[in-house]
Amino acid sequence: MTFEPIGAAVEPVVEPEATVALTGAQVHTLCVRSDDRERVGANEKHELLVWGSDLANPRVLKGHRDQVRALRYLPDGRLVSASLDGSVRLWSTELAEPVQTWLHPAPVFAIAVKADHVVSGGWDSVVRVWSAESGDCQLRLEGHVDSVVAVAIAEVSGADPIIISASADGFVRSWDLASGAPLLVMQVSSRALDAFALSPCGRRCAVATAAGAVVVLDVGSGERLVEWPAGGLVGQLLFDLSGARVLCARLDGRVQVFNLDGGTPVEVEVLVNSPCPLELHPDGAHVLLLSTYGAQLRRLADGGVARVFSQSFPPRFGALACSADGKTVWGTSRDRLLRYASTPLTEAHCHTQRVMGFRVLGDGRVLSWSNDGTIGLWEPASGERLLELAHGEPVVSVAIHPTDGKVLVGGLSSVSVWDLGTGRRLGKVSTAGSAVAWTKDGRILAAGNAVRLALLDAGLNEVFRIPNPANAFDSETRLIVALPDRAQARQRSRFETARCRVAREKSDGNRAFICGHGCDSGAVVDLASGALTRYGLAVGKSARNDGIGAAWGGAPLTASRSGTVALWDVDRPKPVATHAQPGANTSLYVGQEGDWAVALEGRHFRLLEVGASSLTLVGELDEPEEHLRSFARAPDGALLCGAESGRLVRWDVRTQERSVLWESGASLSAVAVLPNGTLVYGQGMGNVRFLRRAS
């Protein structure tokens, strides 16, 4: 069985054009010469590896005795390196020994080069200027009282070049490059400065404080042009080519793009190490970075993925660098040097972060939603995106109105209503929306952390709210509400990420059911009065439930830590059907119609048929090769599984045959099957792709 993609979208995953085995220690820093004829890397053994046209046989330059912190090429092709051993070394890469060795009395953190000048700064708080021609120390600039963390040479049109330094003493200072005369002293913070960047025009610099604030200064006057408040420690700053945007890599795993003219910053949660090495692509519209899904080119405009450089080899990237013409990206893993073609894609993908789920509408169109705060409406026949709706925060639940074409969207702190015909937002209200649904009379139910339940009328006005129903649950539990629509809900706690679903309301339309994920009790709420009745959901040796969903007809379905899946009747505190399996059910996935469920225990899973009062084991499988992320049921009964590796796996339950239907380059976070057999998957990096059977 083979499939082909629908539509003209191009998979952004790029495999390496060339791979070269490395021996010895991992390369942690890369620098590419402007003509791309040579690139150099510094490894953990403090050696410099220089690759020319013969990639398989790099030249090895030895001399440093501690970590190399910076590498720069001079215009004439000579190389400058700075190390924590206190030395700055000038190399002709054809020779094994340095041409010059300049010494600081303490570790060197930063260097900058221009023509014949090399500027260095480090632990001893002194900025030094060296002559690459004569080897002399031309200037010794004092004034800082703590470590110099960054140096730069600013060249402003019509003015003499100046040196700018940033220090852990909280000051930014500038000097005349020719004479060493001090020009400006700018106090940015009473605490240390962690990161620095100079704009391409040389007129502005950006500085990050130890508190996480980002400040932009006018280099000529010292004026503070703009300041963004603290938002987590900063590892690196970078200006775009226009100088109108500042890229900020924070140590908590975020890259932010700030506009100097104002507006909401673009934010991408992608990093796997800190600080992340950011490098601006020469086209000015993209940035090269490391992410959870590999090395990537991201669009500056919206944070979207333009290219993903494949992590075919298990070790993560150690370093990344881009050629001056933007056509080649170089990377290193622990044991390989990798070369990639790097032409950015221009297609606009619907989402820029993990796709969380799909809903198939009655007319065959497909709705997708994502952690980036957007909802996409798709035409499966062409793969075309018809609408993109911006909720404004990560979308964790969605419910479709059964008759009038409206969609209800829930986030952790807000709920919005949209018209799918026009793409217009009809309203938005601040209330937790981890689980949302329509009642039969057109009202809205929304629930969130601490088990807050709100009933809203069609105009989003509150009818009543239950802050924490009869103290039924503790403040860390997630919840599930039994309502007419079954939209997927997802909420993050400080301990784990849980997956849950919204179930059906009772047939009389006047009651809703609430249950926490990770607890042992549930409650029925009367929608007319707000009255609540609590009862237990304890099955097996362990009362706590690790998974909860909505079965056919709206009955709650739970998976306990004792390995028991239970189907409940909300009118009585005991299950109507159970299926026991020794183990711990860490996840429970329930089909859109509630007629099947997957209980996942590590890499072992069970497929269960769910009836009105029965649970029947269809089959079970151990999947040692894949970490499964999402599930869907094919029309022939086979189970389709989306894997962390990017593979779409088909499991024939009757024959126990396993086959790979499709391979993509990133985790499949959501999969669905349309009635005509068309497949759709969503990736962790935001792409949505439709597949049809090949003719």
N, C-alpha and C positions, 0 to 999 in steps of 0.2 A: 504494500500500500504506500503510494507516494503522494506528496502534496506539493502545491506550487503557491507562491505568494500572490495575493490580489493587490492590484494597484502598483504605482510606480515608485513607492518608497524604497530607499536603499538602506540596507542594514549598515549601520555606522561602524561595525566592528572590523578592524584591520589586523590582518596577520602580519608578522614580520617578514620583510623582504629578505633579510639576511640574519643569521644567528651565528655567533662566534663563541666558542667555549672559552671561559676564563679559568685561570688557576689561581690559587691563593685566596686572599681576602676579598670581601665584597667591596665594590666601588660605590662610594657614597656621594661623590661630587663629580659632575661632568661640565666641561666647557668646550664649545665648538668654535673653531676659528672662523672669521667672517666669510672666508671663501669656501668653507666646508671641506677643505683639503686635509684638514687635520682636526682631531678632537682629543682631549686629554681627560683622564679620570684620576681621582685620588682614592686610594683604597685604605682599608683598615690597618694595613701594615705600614702606612705613611709613605707609600711609594706613589709615583706618578706614572701612569700608563699612557703612552702616546700612540694613537692609531693613525696611520696614514692610509695610503691606498691598499696596503696589505693588512687587512683587519686581523688576520690570523696570527700576526707576529708583531705585537706592539713593542715599542721601545720602552724600557723601564728606567726611570730616573730615580736615584736614591740619594738621600741626604737628610731629609727631615726625620726628626726623632719623636714627633708627636703628631696629633691629628692635623691635617691640612684643612684650614677653614675657608680659604678663598683661592680662586684661580682666575687670572685675567690674561688675555693676549694683548700685546702692544701692537700698534699699527704695522710695524715691520715684521710681525710674525713671531717675535720672541715671547716667552711665557713668563709670567710672574706668579709666584705662589706664596701664601702666607700661612704660618703654622702656629699652633699652640706651643711649639718649642722655642718661641721668641724670635724666629728668623723670618726674613723676607728674602726669597731667592729669585734671581733672574736666570732664565735658562734659554739656551739655544737648543731646541729640541733634537737637533742632530747630534748633540754631545751628551755624554753620560754625566758630566759634572756641571754644576751651576757656573754661569759666567760671573755672577756677583752674589755675595751673601751679605745681607744687611741685618744687624742684630738689634733687637729690643731687649731690655733687661727682664721682660715678662712676656706672657703669651700675646700673640697678635691676632686680633679678631677681624680686621677689615682692611681692604686695600682699594684704591682707585687709581686709574692710569689715564694719562693724556700725553700723547706725543712722547717726549723724552722724560716725562715726570711720573714718578710712582709715589703715591701718598699712602701712608700706613698709620694705623692706630690700634691700641690694645689696652692691656691691663694697667700699664703704668701711667695712663691718662695723658700722655704726650703724643701729639700728632707730628709725624716726621715726613719730610719730602726728600726723595732720593733722585739722583740723576742716573737714568739708565745708560747714559753715554759714558760719563766719567766714573760712576760708582760712588760719588760723594754724597754725603748728607747735606743738602742745600739749606734746609730750614728745620728748625726745631720749635714747634708751636706749643706753648704752654698756656694754661688757663683753666682747663678742666681739673676737677678734684676727685674724679672717679674714672672708671674704665671708659675708654672710647669704644662705643659699640658699632659705629658706622662712620664712614667717610665718603665724600663725593666731590667731584670737580664740576662746578656749574659754569656753563658757557652761555652767557646772555648776549644776544646780538648787539654789537656796538659797544660792548663793555669788556674789560679785562677779566680773564677767568678767575674764579674764586674757589677757595676750599671751604666745604661745609662739613662740620663734624657734629655728631650726636653722642651724648654721654649718659652713663648711669647716674650722673649728678643731677639730671633733669634739665640740662641746658643744651641748646643748639648754638654753636659759634661759627662765625665765618671769618676768613682771612683772605688777603690778597695773595694769589698764587706766586706772583713774581717777587714780592718783597716780604711777605709774611706778616704785613701789618694787619692788626685786628680790625675788623669792620663792624660786626654786630654781635651782641650777646643776648640771646633770647631764652628766657626761662619758660619752659613748657609745663613743668610739673615739679612738685617738691619731692617726688619719688623718681625712680629710675626710668629711663627710656628703653623700650624693648625692641623697637623696629623703626626703620627709617627708609624713605624713598624720595628720589628727586625727580621732578617732572622732566619730560624731554626738552622743553624749552629752557629749563634751568631757572625759571622764575619762581617756582613754588617747591616746597618740600612738605612731606607728610611724616608725622611722627606719632608713634604709639606709646602711651604711658604704661607704667606697671599696673595701673588700675584698669586698663583696657580701653581708655578713651583714644580717639584718633583726631589729631589736630593738623590742619593745613596752614602753613606759614608762607608769607611773602618773603622771598629770600632777600630782596633789595631793601625793604623797609622793616622787616620783622613783624609786620602786622599779622594778627590771627585772622585768617580769612573765613574759616569754618571749623567747627568742632563737633564731632559725633560722640555721644556719651559712651560710657563704659559698657561693654557687652561681652566680657570674657577676655582672657589674656591673648595677646597678639604675637604670632610667630613671624609674619612677614607682611610688608606693604609693597605696593607696586602701582605706578601710574599707567594709564593707557596711553596710546600714542598722541592723543589730542591733549592730554593733560587735564581733561575735564572729569575724569573718573578715577577713583582710587580703589584698588583691590586690596582687601584685607583678609588674611588667612589667620583664623583664630585657633587656639590650641584645643578648643572643645569640639573641633570637627566641622567648622563652618567656613565658607568663603563668602564674603560680602562684597558687593560692588556698590560704592557710594558715588552719587552724582554731586559735583560741587555746586550745581545750580539748584539743588534741592530734589525733592521727590523721595518716594519709598525706595530703599536700597534693594537690589536684587540679592537674594540669599540662596546659597546652595549648600546642603548638608552632605558633604561627599568625602571628607578626608579620612585617610587611614593612618596617617602618621602626623606628628606635629614637631616642629612646624612643617607645613607642606611647601615643597619647592614650587612656587608659581613662576611661570615664564610667559610673557606676552608673545602671542603669535605675530609674525611680521605684518599680517594683514590688518592688525589693529582691532579686529572684531572678535577675536577668540583668545582664550588663555589656556595654557597647558598646565595640567595639575594631576595629582594623584587622587584617586577616589576609591570608594568601596568596591567599585566594579572595574577597576583597572586604571591605567593611565588614560586620561581623556583630554580632548579639546572641548571646551565649553564656550557657548556664545555669551559675550558680555551683556548683550541686550536683555536676555531673559534667563540666563543660566542654563539654557538647554544644551543637550549633548550634540556635538557635531561629529566627533570621532571617538571611538574607544579602541585603544591599542591592546590587543589580546594578551591576556596572562596565560598563555598556553603552558607555561612552566610554573610549577608550584611556588617557587620562591617569589615574594613580592618584588616590585621594582625598588632598586636602591637609589637610582638617580635618573633624571630626565633632562634632556636639552634639545633645543630646536635649531636647525640651520638658519642662517641669516635670510635666505630666500623663502623660508617656510615650507619647503618641499619635503624635508626629511626631519623625522624625530628620532633621536637616539635615546636608548634606555639601557639600563643594566639591571639584571637580577643577580642573585648570589653567584651564579656560575655561568652567565652568558652576557655578551654584548648584543643588543638587538637594534636593528635598523628598520624603520617604517616609512612608507610613503604617507604624506600628511596633507592632502588637499581637503580642506574642511567642506562638509556638506552644507548646502544652502537650504535644504528642505526644513520647514518648521514642523517639529514633532509636537504632538498634542500635549504631552506631559514632560516635565523636566525632572521628576522624581518618581519613586516607586508607584506603579499602578496597583491599587488596592482591590479592585473588583470590577465586575461587569454585571449589567442587567440587560436581558433581551426584552425589548418592548413588543407589544402585540402586533405592530406593523412590520416587525423584522429588524428594525434598527437596533443599535447597540449603544448603551450608555456605559462609559468608563469613568472612574474617579481615582484621584491620586493624592499622595502626600504633599504635592506642590500646591494644593488648594484649588485645583481646577477639575471641571467635569467636561468630558468630551462626548459628543453625539456623532455616531458613525453610520455610514451606509455600507453594509457588508458587501454588496454586489461589486462596488468599485473600490472599496477601501478608503473612500473619501471622508474626511472629517467635515461634518456639516456645521457644528457649533462648538464653541469653547466657552464655558461659563466659569467665571472667576469668583469663587466663594470667599477667598481671602485668608483662609487658614487650612491646614491639612483636613481633607474630607475623610470622615470615618464612617459615615452612614448615609444611605440614599434610599428614598422611597418614592415610588411612582404612583400618581393618582390613577385610580382604575378607569376613569372616564374622560377627564377634561384636559389631558396633556400637560399636567403640571408635575414638576419634580420637587421633592422636599430634600434638602441637603443639610446634613448635620456635621458640625465640627465640635471640638472639645469645649468651645465657649460660645458658639453662635449657631443659629439655624436660619436658613434662607429658603425662599420659595421662588421657582423659576417657571416661565412659560416656554415649553420646548418648541412651540410653533414660531415664536418671535425671538427667542433668546433673551428676553427681557426679564430682569429680576423684579418680582412682584413685592418683595418685602424681605426684611432681615431683622432678627431680634437677638439680643444677648441672652442666651440660655444654653446650658450644656446640651449637646446633641450627639452623644456617643451612640444612641439608638433613637431613630426617628421613624414615624409611621403615620399614616392617615387612618382616622376612624371611619366607620361606615357612613356617618353623617357629615363627613368632610372636615372635621376638626383635626387638630394636629397634636400628637403626643411626642414629647422629647424627653430623654433621660440621659443622665451623665454621671460623672464621678461622685462619690458619696451617695449614690443612688437617689439623686434628685429627679423627681418626675414632675413635668409640667404639662398641663392640658391647655392648649391654645385654640382660639377660634380661627376661622378662615382668614381673618385679618391679622393674625399673629398677636392678638391680645390675650393676656393670660386669664384663664378661667379659674384654675386653681394650681397650687404647687405643693408637693410633698417633699420637704427638704431631705428627710431620711426616714422612710416609712416605719414608724413605731420602733425606731432604732434597730431595724431588722438586720442591718449590715454594718460592718465597720467602714472606716473612711477610705480604705484601700481597695475595696471590691469593685469589680466591673459589673455591668448589669445587662439584662436582656428583658425586653418588654414584649409581651404577647399581643400582637396587633394584626390588622388586616394585611399589611405588607411585610415581606420578609427581606429587609435590606441588610447587607453586611455591616456590622459595627466593629470598630477596632479602637482600643484605647490603651495608652501606655501608662503603666504605673512605674514607680521607682524600682520595682523588682523585676518585672518581665513585661513582655508584650503579649496580650491575650487576643484571641480571635473569637468573636461571638456573633450571634445572629438575632434578628428580630422575628418573633413568631407571630402566629395569628391570634386575634382577639376571639373570645368565645362567641358562639353563633348568635347569641342574643344582642351582640354589639354593645353591651353596656359594661363590660369588664375588661381589664387588662391584667396581664401577669408579669411580675417582676422577679428576676432572680440574679444574684451576684455570681460572677465567675470567681472561683476559689473560695466559696463559702458553702454552707450546708442548709440553706433555707431559702424559701421563696415567699411571695405574697401576691394576693389578688386584690386589685383596686377597683372599687365601684366608680365608673366614670361619671356618674350623675352626682354623687355626693363626696367623692374623695375618700370614702371609708376604706379601710384596709384590713384584710384578714391574712395572718401569717401562718405558714405551715412548713414542716421540715422537708428536706430533700436528701436525707441520709440513706446511702446504700453501701453495703459491704463494710469491711473493717475500717476504712477511712471515710469519714463523712464528707470531707471537702471535695468539691468538684473542680477538676482541671479543665473541663470543656463543657460548653452548653450551647444548644441550638434549638431550632424550631422544627418539629416534625410535621408530617402531613396532618392537616386539620387543625394545626396550631398548638398541638400538645408539646410541652417542654421535653427536650431530650438532653440528658446529662451524661458525662463520662467522669467517673470518680477515680481517685488515686488508688483504689483497690483493684482497678482493672475492670469495673463493671459499667456497661452502658445501660441506661435506664430510660424508659418512656413513661411519662407521667400523665395523670389526669389532674387538672388543676382543682377539681372539686374534692379531691381526697388526698391525704398526705401519704400515699404509697404508690409505687410504680405499677403500671398495668402490664409491663413486659420488661425483661432484663436480658442482657447477654454478658456473661462473665468470661474474662480471660485474665490469667495471672499476669501481672505487670502494672505499669502506671500509665494511664492515658494522659498524655501531655497535650494533645490537641484533638478537637472534634470538628469535622467538616460536614456540613449538611447541605444537600443539593437544593437548588432554588425552589423546587416544588415540595421539598420536605419528604420525598419518598425514598431517599437513600442517604447514607451517612458513612463517613470514613473515620474510624478511631485509630489514631496514629500514636504508636509508642516507640519513640526513637526512630529506627529505620524499619520497624515492623508495623504493618497496618492491616486493619480488617475492613472489608466492605460489607455493610449491612443493608438489607432491604427493610424499610420502615412501613408498617401497616397501621391501621387505625388502632389496633391493640396488640401488635406483634413486632418483634425484632428477629430477623432471619439472617444468619450468616451466609453470605454469597461466596466469599472466598477470603483468604488471607495470604500475605506475601511478605517475605523479607527482601528488602532492597539494599544490599550492602554497597552498591556502586554509587547511589545517588542520595542526596539530601533533598527530599521532596518538599515543595513549597505550596503547591496548589493542586486542586483536583476538579475534574468535570466528568460527566457520564456521557458516553457516546450513544447514538440511537440503538446500536446493536448490543448494548449492555456493557461494553468494555469500559474500563476506567482509564481516563487520560490524566497524566500526572506531570505537572510542571516542576522542573528540578532546579536546584541552585546552580548547576553547571550550565544552564541554558538549554538543556535537552527537553523535548516534549516526548514523554514515554507513554506508550499504549500497553495496557495490561489486559489480555483476554482472560477473564475470570474463569471461563469454562475449561480452556486448554492450558492455562497457566503460562501461555506464551507472552514474552515481553519483547517489544520492538521499539526502536527510536524512530518517531515520525518526522522530527524536525530538530535541527540544531541551530541555536542562536548564540550570540556572544555574551549574554548576561542572564542573570537569574530570572526565571519565569515566576513572577509574583502572583499572577492571576491567569486562569484559563477558563474558557467557556465553549460550549458547543451549541450551534444554532440548529433549529429544527431541520434545515436542509443539509446538515452535515458539515457546514462550514465551521472551521475552527478559528478562534481568536485568542491571542495571548497578549499579556502585558508584561513588560520587563521592569526590573528593579531600577533601570535608568530612565524609564518613562515612555519607551516606545510601545505602540500598539500595532499589531500586525494580524491580518486576516489570511487564512490558508484555505484552499479548496483542493478537492481530489483532482489529481492530474488526469487528464483524458488519455 
